[in-house]
Amino acid sequence: MLELIKKIDKECGTPFYLVYPERFVNNLQNFRKAFTDIYPNFILSYSFKTNYTSILLQQAKNIDCFAETVSSMEYNLAVQKGFATNRIIFNGPIKNFEDIKKALANKSIVQLDSEYEIEHVLKVHKENPTLELNVGLRINMEVGSGNIALQGGLRQSRFGFTNDMLKRVIPLLKDANVKIISLHGHTSSSDRVVENYRHISKRLMQVRHDFELDSIRYINVGGGFFGAAPEGIDVSQKPKYTDYAKGICETLLADNWFKEHKPYIVIEPGASVVSNVFELVTKIYQHKNIQGQNFVFTDASYFQVRPFLNKMNLPFTEYSEKSEEPEIQADIVGATCMEVDKLAEGVSLRHYTNGDYLLFRAVGAYRQNLSPLFIIPWSPVVEVSSTGCFYISKKRQDATDLLNLLEK
Ligand SMILES: Cc1ncc(COP(=O)(O)O)c(C=O)c1O
């Protein structure tokens, strides 16, 4: 690996991402198989926001995934990447009238999240009463009642319609002959356990039943799964794709309406299919000991490794041509001017002199998309095949790229 890193460094410098497209395809195929082995009507929709790397979007399309998008920009990205519009799911809390009108006309699966969107749909109906309108509804999981531990220790989910809201909006949609074809229950939990998905599935079927929604074609449990963990992370106690598939299918198939009508089960995985698809290689520039605290300076930034400053350090490997140094406990720090720029905290290192490399694993989800153009440019992306060949698919951004973004 050191030889490969050195070769790439020579061509494009550090830091750089290594991307393994074959891993992405395997993850998606394995997730799909876990469901279709139990239940055939299944849609795998890749969560665009997790990583926009072009090759990944292309591959998701090639293997018949739907596109899960959460903004007008992402929706247009899916269209431009060639996803058929009836294979685009349009989620997200903020959609303007024009976005909704276009997506409805395109027969995309539009998941409404709030009451203002109902008004937009009714306006589209008023403008064109003969147009058949199909919509989905995101259902609030009412997690405050204690069933799902929300991400970040939050107590209430702000997304989707509560039962009280549903009582107001469903009659309005029915009166305008708008068909409700999808129920959506994405919930970002802190523990990602299978039980959460049993709860989501039950709640969606309860809503289906209570509001007599007989035109439902999609039961969408969202993303938020565990998976695609790299080596170095203990997964022995974590759910597998097959555990989620079993929990969700079993719960849904226990519902008589579901068994009879056989709607599609939809999932929208992001992190669970892309985490292990990217690695980040960064170079060490300096070791400093300041009042007993070791700092190891690298040329990457925490946005690329730990954008939410999570407590847990990502697994990494040291690569060096030199022999080992005495072991130190150190914070690995980044190239920005912020004190909080720490890629990892309190880790032990045996290579920490100028020119050594660190390779961080599991940086595929939410790192590239959340990395700002701040002090250091976006890093190049280098595709690596299973045979070890590499190809620089995205070059490092430079001052000209920055000016183009700022001035156009
Ligand atoms: C609606 C929706 N679907 C899918 C996802 C993907 O979640 P994850 O990356 O945890 O699988 C998200 C993430 O926030 C989301 O908001």
The ligand as an SDF file (V2000), in Angstrom:
LIG
                    3D

 16 16  0  0  0  0  0  0  0  0999 V2000
  -34.9010   11.1320    4.1650 C   0  0  0  0  0  0  0  0  0  0  0  0
  -33.5920   10.4660    4.3260 C   0  0  0  0  0  0  0  0  0  0  0  0
  -33.3800    9.2780    3.7120 N   0  0  0  0  0  0  0  0  0  0  0  0
  -32.1940    8.6450    3.8280 C   0  0  0  0  0  0  0  0  0  0  0  0
  -31.1480    9.1690    4.5750 C   0  0  0  0  0  0  0  0  0  0  0  0
  -29.8470    8.4080    4.6500 C   0  0  0  0  0  0  0  0  0  0  0  0
  -29.4860    8.1290    5.9550 O   0  0  0  0  0  0  0  0  0  0  0  0
  -28.1670    7.2650    6.2650 P   0  0  0  0  0  0  0  0  0  0  0  0
  -27.0330    7.9070    5.5910 O   0  0  0  0  0  0  0  0  0  0  0  0
  -28.0670    7.2990    7.7460 O   0  0  0  0  0  0  0  0  0  0  0  0
  -28.4690    5.9000    5.7220 O   0  0  0  0  0  0  0  0  0  0  0  0
  -31.3370   10.4010    5.2280 C   0  0  0  0  0  0  0  0  0  0  0  0
  -30.2660   11.0070    6.0520 C   0  0  0  0  0  0  0  0  0  0  0  0
  -30.4190   11.9520    6.7740 O   0  0  0  0  0  0  0  0  0  0  0  0
  -32.5840   11.0690    5.1020 C   0  0  0  0  0  0  0  0  0  0  0  0
  -32.8060   12.2550    5.6900 O   0  0  0  0  0  0  0  0  0  0  0  0
  1  2  1  0
  2  3  1  0
  2 15  2  0
  3  4  2  0
  4  5  1  0
  5  6  1  0
  5 12  2  0
  6  7  1  0
  7  8  1  0
  8  9  2  0
  8 10  1  0
  8 11  1  0
 12 13  1  0
 12 15  1  0
 13 14  2  0
 15 16  1  0
M  END
$$$$
